[in-house]
Amino acid sequence: MEANYFDLSDDTPVYVISVAAQLSGLHPQTLRQYDRLGLVSPGRTAGRGRLYSTRDIMMLREVQRLSQEEGINLAGIKRILTLENEAMRLRDENHRLRAEVATIRALIQYQLPPA
């Protein structure tokens, strides 16, 4: 089976900073500041230029929304994003562990004679 190099995920860094700025509605200097603050972590080209993914663009829009509509400062936004990422990681781990427990229960039930 041949690899499809155009099958990109939302995490694939493809947008240079000028395009990312246009798509997010933010100034390129704002994107640089958000990168320095760790609010978004774009990929890098061989020459160290920033490359943004679709997920990064969505994150930039969320940072802008939290700042403008909710009045949250950048430190608060960073904390919110950190907590949301941790919650997502824990949800994924919970789903994985539940599936593992279900598999173990099925194996035990299959191996034990009925009571």
Phi and psi in radians as a Rosetta constraint file:
Dihedral C 1 N 2 CA 2 C 2 CIRCULARHARMONIC -1.469 0.35
Dihedral N 2 CA 2 C 2 N 3 CIRCULARHARMONIC 2.404 0.35
Dihedral C 2 N 3 CA 3 C 3 CIRCULARHARMONIC -1.238 0.35
Dihedral N 3 CA 3 C 3 N 4 CIRCULARHARMONIC 2.433 0.35
Dihedral C 3 N 4 CA 4 C 4 CIRCULARHARMONIC -1.753 0.35
Dihedral N 4 CA 4 C 4 N 5 CIRCULARHARMONIC 1.848 0.35
Dihedral C 4 N 5 CA 5 C 5 CIRCULARHARMONIC -1.292 0.35
Dihedral N 5 CA 5 C 5 N 6 CIRCULARHARMONIC -0.141 0.35
Dihedral C 5 N 6 CA 6 C 6 CIRCULARHARMONIC -1.757 0.35
Dihedral N 6 CA 6 C 6 N 7 CIRCULARHARMONIC 0.084 0.35
Dihedral C 6 N 7 CA 7 C 7 CIRCULARHARMONIC -1.533 0.35
Dihedral N 7 CA 7 C 7 N 8 CIRCULARHARMONIC 1.543 0.35
Dihedral C 7 N 8 CA 8 C 8 CIRCULARHARMONIC -1.764 0.35
Dihedral N 8 CA 8 C 8 N 9 CIRCULARHARMONIC 2.517 0.35
Dihedral C 8 N 9 CA 9 C 9 CIRCULARHARMONIC -1.643 0.35
Dihedral N 9 CA 9 C 9 N 10 CIRCULARHARMONIC 3.033 0.35
Dihedral C 9 N 10 CA 10 C 10 CIRCULARHARMONIC -1.155 0.35
Dihedral N 10 CA 10 C 10 N 11 CIRCULARHARMONIC -0.258 0.35
Dihedral C 10 N 11 CA 11 C 11 CIRCULARHARMONIC -1.686 0.35
Dihedral N 11 CA 11 C 11 N 12 CIRCULARHARMONIC -0.033 0.35
Dihedral C 11 N 12 CA 12 C 12 CIRCULARHARMONIC -1.329 0.35
Dihedral N 12 CA 12 C 12 N 13 CIRCULARHARMONIC 2.086 0.35
Dihedral C 12 N 13 CA 13 C 13 CIRCULARHARMONIC -1.301 0.35
Dihedral N 13 CA 13 C 13 N 14 CIRCULARHARMONIC 2.005 0.35
Dihedral C 13 N 14 CA 14 C 14 CIRCULARHARMONIC -2.328 0.35
Dihedral N 14 CA 14 C 14 N 15 CIRCULARHARMONIC -0.305 0.35
Dihedral C 14 N 15 CA 15 C 15 CIRCULARHARMONIC -1.719 0.35
Dihedral N 15 CA 15 C 15 N 16 CIRCULARHARMONIC 2.176 0.35
Dihedral C 15 N 16 CA 16 C 16 CIRCULARHARMONIC -1.207 0.35
Dihedral N 16 CA 16 C 16 N 17 CIRCULARHARMONIC 2.896 0.35
Dihedral C 16 N 17 CA 17 C 17 CIRCULARHARMONIC -1.047 0.35
Dihedral N 17 CA 17 C 17 N 18 CIRCULARHARMONIC -0.637 0.35
Dihedral C 17 N 18 CA 18 C 18 CIRCULARHARMONIC -1.156 0.35
Dihedral N 18 CA 18 C 18 N 19 CIRCULARHARMONIC -0.672 0.35
Dihedral C 18 N 19 CA 19 C 19 CIRCULARHARMONIC -1.256 0.35
Dihedral N 19 CA 19 C 19 N 20 CIRCULARHARMONIC -0.742 0.35
Dihedral C 19 N 20 CA 20 C 20 CIRCULARHARMONIC -1.056 0.35
Dihedral N 20 CA 20 C 20 N 21 CIRCULARHARMONIC -0.698 0.35
Dihedral C 20 N 21 CA 21 C 21 CIRCULARHARMONIC -1.099 0.35
Dihedral N 21 CA 21 C 21 N 22 CIRCULARHARMONIC -0.760 0.35
Dihedral C 21 N 22 CA 22 C 22 CIRCULARHARMONIC -1.139 0.35
Dihedral N 22 CA 22 C 22 N 23 CIRCULARHARMONIC -0.770 0.35
Dihedral C 22 N 23 CA 23 C 23 CIRCULARHARMONIC -1.177 0.35
Dihedral N 23 CA 23 C 23 N 24 CIRCULARHARMONIC -0.555 0.35
Dihedral C 23 N 24 CA 24 C 24 CIRCULARHARMONIC -1.584 0.35
Dihedral N 24 CA 24 C 24 N 25 CIRCULARHARMONIC -0.258 0.35
Dihedral C 24 N 25 CA 25 C 25 CIRCULARHARMONIC 1.370 0.35
Dihedral N 25 CA 25 C 25 N 26 CIRCULARHARMONIC 0.344 0.35
Dihedral C 25 N 26 CA 26 C 26 CIRCULARHARMONIC -2.035 0.35
Dihedral N 26 CA 26 C 26 N 27 CIRCULARHARMONIC 2.793 0.35
Dihedral C 26 N 27 CA 27 C 27 CIRCULARHARMONIC -1.345 0.35
Dihedral N 27 CA 27 C 27 N 28 CIRCULARHARMONIC 2.533 0.35
Dihedral C 27 N 28 CA 28 C 28 CIRCULARHARMONIC -0.953 0.35
Dihedral N 28 CA 28 C 28 N 29 CIRCULARHARMONIC -0.619 0.35
Dihedral C 28 N 29 CA 29 C 29 CIRCULARHARMONIC -1.135 0.35
Dihedral N 29 CA 29 C 29 N 30 CIRCULARHARMONIC -0.585 0.35
Dihedral C 29 N 30 CA 30 C 30 CIRCULARHARMONIC -1.147 0.35
Dihedral N 30 CA 30 C 30 N 31 CIRCULARHARMONIC -0.710 0.35
Dihedral C 30 N 31 CA 31 C 31 CIRCULARHARMONIC -1.087 0.35
Dihedral N 31 CA 31 C 31 N 32 CIRCULARHARMONIC -0.704 0.35
Dihedral C 31 N 32 CA 32 C 32 CIRCULARHARMONIC -1.100 0.35
Dihedral N 32 CA 32 C 32 N 33 CIRCULARHARMONIC -0.734 0.35
Dihedral C 32 N 33 CA 33 C 33 CIRCULARHARMONIC -1.113 0.35
Dihedral N 33 CA 33 C 33 N 34 CIRCULARHARMONIC -0.774 0.35
Dihedral C 33 N 34 CA 34 C 34 CIRCULARHARMONIC -1.091 0.35
Dihedral N 34 CA 34 C 34 N 35 CIRCULARHARMONIC -0.618 0.35
Dihedral C 34 N 35 CA 35 C 35 CIRCULARHARMONIC -1.141 0.35
Dihedral N 35 CA 35 C 35 N 36 CIRCULARHARMONIC -0.821 0.35
Dihedral C 35 N 36 CA 36 C 36 CIRCULARHARMONIC -1.045 0.35
Dihedral N 36 CA 36 C 36 N 37 CIRCULARHARMONIC -0.641 0.35
Dihedral C 36 N 37 CA 37 C 37 CIRCULARHARMONIC -1.395 0.35
Dihedral N 37 CA 37 C 37 N 38 CIRCULARHARMONIC -0.179 0.35
Dihedral C 37 N 38 CA 38 C 38 CIRCULARHARMONIC 1.428 0.35
Dihedral N 38 CA 38 C 38 N 39 CIRCULARHARMONIC 0.300 0.35
Dihedral C 38 N 39 CA 39 C 39 CIRCULARHARMONIC -1.321 0.35
Dihedral N 39 CA 39 C 39 N 40 CIRCULARHARMONIC -0.501 0.35
Dihedral C 39 N 40 CA 40 C 40 CIRCULARHARMONIC -2.514 0.35
Dihedral N 40 CA 40 C 40 N 41 CIRCULARHARMONIC 2.531 0.35
Dihedral C 40 N 41 CA 41 C 41 CIRCULARHARMONIC -2.199 0.35
Dihedral N 41 CA 41 C 41 N 42 CIRCULARHARMONIC 1.489 0.35
Dihedral C 41 N 42 CA 42 C 42 CIRCULARHARMONIC -1.194 0.35
Dihedral N 42 CA 42 C 42 N 43 CIRCULARHARMONIC 2.782 0.35
Dihedral C 42 N 43 CA 43 C 43 CIRCULARHARMONIC -1.218 0.35
Dihedral N 43 CA 43 C 43 N 44 CIRCULARHARMONIC 3.092 0.35
Dihedral C 43 N 44 CA 44 C 44 CIRCULARHARMONIC -2.288 0.35
Dihedral N 44 CA 44 C 44 N 45 CIRCULARHARMONIC 2.533 0.35
Dihedral C 44 N 45 CA 45 C 45 CIRCULARHARMONIC -1.420 0.35
Dihedral N 45 CA 45 C 45 N 46 CIRCULARHARMONIC 3.037 0.35
Dihedral C 45 N 46 CA 46 C 46 CIRCULARHARMONIC -1.037 0.35
Dihedral N 46 CA 46 C 46 N 47 CIRCULARHARMONIC -0.559 0.35
Dihedral C 46 N 47 CA 47 C 47 CIRCULARHARMONIC -1.541 0.35
Dihedral N 47 CA 47 C 47 N 48 CIRCULARHARMONIC 0.213 0.35
Dihedral C 47 N 48 CA 48 C 48 CIRCULARHARMONIC 1.310 0.35
Dihedral N 48 CA 48 C 48 N 49 CIRCULARHARMONIC 0.182 0.35
Dihedral C 48 N 49 CA 49 C 49 CIRCULARHARMONIC -1.230 0.35
Dihedral N 49 CA 49 C 49 N 50 CIRCULARHARMONIC 2.668 0.35
Dihedral C 49 N 50 CA 50 C 50 CIRCULARHARMONIC -1.404 0.35
Dihedral N 50 CA 50 C 50 N 51 CIRCULARHARMONIC 2.427 0.35
Dihedral C 50 N 51 CA 51 C 51 CIRCULARHARMONIC -2.238 0.35
Dihedral N 51 CA 51 C 51 N 52 CIRCULARHARMONIC 2.159 0.35
Dihedral C 51 N 52 CA 52 C 52 CIRCULARHARMONIC -1.800 0.35
Dihedral N 52 CA 52 C 52 N 53 CIRCULARHARMONIC 2.524 0.35
Dihedral C 52 N 53 CA 53 C 53 CIRCULARHARMONIC -1.675 0.35
Dihedral N 53 CA 53 C 53 N 54 CIRCULARHARMONIC 2.977 0.35
Dihedral C 53 N 54 CA 54 C 54 CIRCULARHARMONIC -1.056 0.35
Dihedral N 54 CA 54 C 54 N 55 CIRCULARHARMONIC -0.678 0.35
Dihedral C 54 N 55 CA 55 C 55 CIRCULARHARMONIC -1.114 0.35
Dihedral N 55 CA 55 C 55 N 56 CIRCULARHARMONIC -0.672 0.35
Dihedral C 55 N 56 CA 56 C 56 CIRCULARHARMONIC -1.077 0.35
Dihedral N 56 CA 56 C 56 N 57 CIRCULARHARMONIC -0.732 0.35
Dihedral C 56 N 57 CA 57 C 57 CIRCULARHARMONIC -1.070 0.35
Dihedral N 57 CA 57 C 57 N 58 CIRCULARHARMONIC -0.770 0.35
Dihedral C 57 N 58 CA 58 C 58 CIRCULARHARMONIC -1.100 0.35
Dihedral N 58 CA 58 C 58 N 59 CIRCULARHARMONIC -0.677 0.35
Dihedral C 58 N 59 CA 59 C 59 CIRCULARHARMONIC -1.132 0.35
Dihedral N 59 CA 59 C 59 N 60 CIRCULARHARMONIC -0.742 0.35
Dihedral C 59 N 60 CA 60 C 60 CIRCULARHARMONIC -1.059 0.35
Dihedral N 60 CA 60 C 60 N 61 CIRCULARHARMONIC -0.723 0.35
Dihedral C 60 N 61 CA 61 C 61 CIRCULARHARMONIC -1.128 0.35
Dihedral N 61 CA 61 C 61 N 62 CIRCULARHARMONIC -0.661 0.35
Dihedral C 61 N 62 CA 62 C 62 CIRCULARHARMONIC -1.189 0.35
Dihedral N 62 CA 62 C 62 N 63 CIRCULARHARMONIC -0.697 0.35
Dihedral C 62 N 63 CA 63 C 63 CIRCULARHARMONIC -1.055 0.35
Dihedral N 63 CA 63 C 63 N 64 CIRCULARHARMONIC -0.783 0.35
Dihedral C 63 N 64 CA 64 C 64 CIRCULARHARMONIC -1.089 0.35
Dihedral N 64 CA 64 C 64 N 65 CIRCULARHARMONIC -0.747 0.35
Dihedral C 64 N 65 CA 65 C 65 CIRCULARHARMONIC -1.103 0.35
Dihedral N 65 CA 65 C 65 N 66 CIRCULARHARMONIC -0.822 0.35
Dihedral C 65 N 66 CA 66 C 66 CIRCULARHARMONIC -1.075 0.35
Dihedral N 66 CA 66 C 66 N 67 CIRCULARHARMONIC -0.657 0.35
Dihedral C 66 N 67 CA 67 C 67 CIRCULARHARMONIC -1.251 0.35
Dihedral N 67 CA 67 C 67 N 68 CIRCULARHARMONIC -0.872 0.35
Dihedral C 67 N 68 CA 68 C 68 CIRCULARHARMONIC -1.421 0.35
Dihedral N 68 CA 68 C 68 N 69 CIRCULARHARMONIC -0.783 0.35
Dihedral C 68 N 69 CA 69 C 69 CIRCULARHARMONIC -1.495 0.35
Dihedral N 69 CA 69 C 69 N 70 CIRCULARHARMONIC -0.612 0.35
Dihedral C 69 N 70 CA 70 C 70 CIRCULARHARMONIC -1.735 0.35
Dihedral N 70 CA 70 C 70 N 71 CIRCULARHARMONIC -0.236 0.35
Dihedral C 70 N 71 CA 71 C 71 CIRCULARHARMONIC 1.232 0.35
Dihedral N 71 CA 71 C 71 N 72 CIRCULARHARMONIC 0.464 0.35
Dihedral C 71 N 72 CA 72 C 72 CIRCULARHARMONIC -1.556 0.35
Dihedral N 72 CA 72 C 72 N 73 CIRCULARHARMONIC 2.377 0.35
Dihedral C 72 N 73 CA 73 C 73 CIRCULARHARMONIC -1.320 0.35
Dihedral N 73 CA 73 C 73 N 74 CIRCULARHARMONIC 2.940 0.35
Dihedral C 73 N 74 CA 74 C 74 CIRCULARHARMONIC -1.126 0.35
Dihedral N 74 CA 74 C 74 N 75 CIRCULARHARMONIC -0.614 0.35
Dihedral C 74 N 75 CA 75 C 75 CIRCULARHARMONIC -1.113 0.35
Dihedral N 75 CA 75 C 75 N 76 CIRCULARHARMONIC -0.727 0.35
Dihedral C 75 N 76 CA 76 C 76 CIRCULARHARMONIC -1.145 0.35
Dihedral N 76 CA 76 C 76 N 77 CIRCULARHARMONIC -0.697 0.35
Dihedral C 76 N 77 CA 77 C 77 CIRCULARHARMONIC -1.106 0.35
Dihedral N 77 CA 77 C 77 N 78 CIRCULARHARMONIC -0.752 0.35
Dihedral C 77 N 78 CA 78 C 78 CIRCULARHARMONIC -1.042 0.35
Dihedral N 78 CA 78 C 78 N 79 CIRCULARHARMONIC -0.738 0.35
Dihedral C 78 N 79 CA 79 C 79 CIRCULARHARMONIC -1.133 0.35
Dihedral N 79 CA 79 C 79 N 80 CIRCULARHARMONIC -0.742 0.35
Dihedral C 79 N 80 CA 80 C 80 CIRCULARHARMONIC -1.046 0.35
Dihedral N 80 CA 80 C 80 N 81 CIRCULARHARMONIC -0.830 0.35
Dihedral C 80 N 81 CA 81 C 81 CIRCULARHARMONIC -1.112 0.35
Dihedral N 81 CA 81 C 81 N 82 CIRCULARHARMONIC -0.691 0.35
Dihedral C 81 N 82 CA 82 C 82 CIRCULARHARMONIC -1.085 0.35
Dihedral N 82 CA 82 C 82 N 83 CIRCULARHARMONIC -0.801 0.35
Dihedral C 82 N 83 CA 83 C 83 CIRCULARHARMONIC -1.159 0.35
Dihedral N 83 CA 83 C 83 N 84 CIRCULARHARMONIC -0.677 0.35
Dihedral C 83 N 84 CA 84 C 84 CIRCULARHARMONIC -1.129 0.35
Dihedral N 84 CA 84 C 84 N 85 CIRCULARHARMONIC -0.709 0.35
Dihedral C 84 N 85 CA 85 C 85 CIRCULARHARMONIC -1.131 0.35
Dihedral N 85 CA 85 C 85 N 86 CIRCULARHARMONIC -0.717 0.35
Dihedral C 85 N 86 CA 86 C 86 CIRCULARHARMONIC -1.149 0.35
Dihedral N 86 CA 86 C 86 N 87 CIRCULARHARMONIC -0.703 0.35
Dihedral C 86 N 87 CA 87 C 87 CIRCULARHARMONIC -1.099 0.35
Dihedral N 87 CA 87 C 87 N 88 CIRCULARHARMONIC -0.713 0.35
Dihedral C 87 N 88 CA 88 C 88 CIRCULARHARMONIC -1.140 0.35
Dihedral N 88 CA 88 C 88 N 89 CIRCULARHARMONIC -0.735 0.35
Dihedral C 88 N 89 CA 89 C 89 CIRCULARHARMONIC -1.076 0.35
Dihedral N 89 CA 89 C 89 N 90 CIRCULARHARMONIC -0.746 0.35
Dihedral C 89 N 90 CA 90 C 90 CIRCULARHARMONIC -1.180 0.35
Dihedral N 90 CA 90 C 90 N 91 CIRCULARHARMONIC -0.655 0.35
Dihedral C 90 N 91 CA 91 C 91 CIRCULARHARMONIC -1.081 0.35
Dihedral N 91 CA 91 C 91 N 92 CIRCULARHARMONIC -0.772 0.35
Dihedral C 91 N 92 CA 92 C 92 CIRCULARHARMONIC -1.078 0.35
Dihedral N 92 CA 92 C 92 N 93 CIRCULARHARMONIC -0.766 0.35
Dihedral C 92 N 93 CA 93 C 93 CIRCULARHARMONIC -1.125 0.35
Dihedral N 93 CA 93 C 93 N 94 CIRCULARHARMONIC -0.698 0.35
Dihedral C 93 N 94 CA 94 C 94 CIRCULARHARMONIC -1.056 0.35
Dihedral N 94 CA 94 C 94 N 95 CIRCULARHARMONIC -0.788 0.35
Dihedral C 94 N 95 CA 95 C 95 CIRCULARHARMONIC -1.089 0.35
Dihedral N 95 CA 95 C 95 N 96 CIRCULARHARMONIC -0.732 0.35
Dihedral C 95 N 96 CA 96 C 96 CIRCULARHARMONIC -1.105 0.35
Dihedral N 96 CA 96 C 96 N 97 CIRCULARHARMONIC -0.783 0.35
Dihedral C 96 N 97 CA 97 C 97 CIRCULARHARMONIC -1.166 0.35
Dihedral N 97 CA 97 C 97 N 98 CIRCULARHARMONIC -0.660 0.35
Dihedral C 97 N 98 CA 98 C 98 CIRCULARHARMONIC -1.102 0.35
Dihedral N 98 CA 98 C 98 N 99 CIRCULARHARMONIC -0.701 0.35
Dihedral C 98 N 99 CA 99 C 99 CIRCULARHARMONIC -1.141 0.35
Dihedral N 99 CA 99 C 99 N 100 CIRCULARHARMONIC -0.682 0.35
Dihedral C 99 N 100 CA 100 C 100 CIRCULARHARMONIC -1.126 0.35
Dihedral N 100 CA 100 C 100 N 101 CIRCULARHARMONIC -0.758 0.35
Dihedral C 100 N 101 CA 101 C 101 CIRCULARHARMONIC -1.102 0.35
Dihedral N 101 CA 101 C 101 N 102 CIRCULARHARMONIC -0.738 0.35
Dihedral C 101 N 102 CA 102 C 102 CIRCULARHARMONIC -1.080 0.35
Dihedral N 102 CA 102 C 102 N 103 CIRCULARHARMONIC -0.701 0.35
Dihedral C 102 N 103 CA 103 C 103 CIRCULARHARMONIC -1.132 0.35
Dihedral N 103 CA 103 C 103 N 104 CIRCULARHARMONIC -0.771 0.35
Dihedral C 103 N 104 CA 104 C 104 CIRCULARHARMONIC -1.110 0.35
Dihedral N 104 CA 104 C 104 N 105 CIRCULARHARMONIC -0.744 0.35
Dihedral C 104 N 105 CA 105 C 105 CIRCULARHARMONIC -1.065 0.35
Dihedral N 105 CA 105 C 105 N 106 CIRCULARHARMONIC -0.734 0.35
Dihedral C 105 N 106 CA 106 C 106 CIRCULARHARMONIC -1.129 0.35
Dihedral N 106 CA 106 C 106 N 107 CIRCULARHARMONIC -0.707 0.35
Dihedral C 106 N 107 CA 107 C 107 CIRCULARHARMONIC -1.133 0.35
Dihedral N 107 CA 107 C 107 N 108 CIRCULARHARMONIC -0.741 0.35
Dihedral C 107 N 108 CA 108 C 108 CIRCULARHARMONIC -1.122 0.35
Dihedral N 108 CA 108 C 108 N 109 CIRCULARHARMONIC -0.779 0.35
Dihedral C 108 N 109 CA 109 C 109 CIRCULARHARMONIC -1.107 0.35
Dihedral N 109 CA 109 C 109 N 110 CIRCULARHARMONIC -0.634 0.35
Dihedral C 109 N 110 CA 110 C 110 CIRCULARHARMONIC -1.221 0.35
Dihedral N 110 CA 110 C 110 N 111 CIRCULARHARMONIC -0.591 0.35
Dihedral C 110 N 111 CA 111 C 111 CIRCULARHARMONIC -1.512 0.35
Dihedral N 111 CA 111 C 111 N 112 CIRCULARHARMONIC -0.406 0.35
Dihedral C 111 N 112 CA 112 C 112 CIRCULARHARMONIC -1.609 0.35
Dihedral N 112 CA 112 C 112 N 113 CIRCULARHARMONIC 2.443 0.35
Dihedral C 112 N 113 CA 113 C 113 CIRCULARHARMONIC -1.233 0.35
Dihedral N 113 CA 113 C 113 N 114 CIRCULARHARMONIC 2.666 0.35
Dihedral C 113 N 114 CA 114 C 114 CIRCULARHARMONIC -1.064 0.35
Dihedral N 114 CA 114 C 114 N 115 CIRCULARHARMONIC 2.585 0.35
